[in-house]
Amino acid sequence: GEWLGAGPGAPTALVYGHFDVQPVDPVELWEHPPFAAAVAVRDGEEVMVARGASDDKGAGVLPALQGVEAVLQETGSLPINIKFMVEGMEEIGSP
């Protein structure tokens, strides 16, 4: 989505997020099974590891969208235009 109410002369910000994960293949290169979570020791601490567990999954988009919505409800405008992009093929080059 987008909000272009600041006009054509105003700068435009892009808020980007993705929800895909690394491809499974080649499966033999995974330290842990790609479709299961595991407890691993990293830097002396136990941590939960899973394919894509620490990636953004679009998590930055929702707070930004809610922030823009709140500002628009309060003031009716923004000083910039804004576009939101969420995609599912970032890990394979966004064809």
Phi, psi and omega in degrees: 000174180205157171230115185244025184290350179282347176099164185293339181272351182274152176294158179239130176257143176250128173255118188241141173208158177225159184235012179268173178230172178301141175300152182289317185282141001278121187298332182290348179274352181285137175288330179228155180307133186292344180250023179219149174273154179213158173263127180232161177255120178231125181053038177080002181240145175283132178225153175274129178238143177197152181303118177080005186295332183255008180275169190284331180049031180076007185299333179283343184284316183298313177299322178295317178298317178294324177295315178298316179301316181296317179295317179296321178293325183280317188247340180085355180202169174233155178281353180226163168276156181216139178235144178244135178225125176232126185227166184241014181226028182298321185290343179247021173096010177049061181297000000 
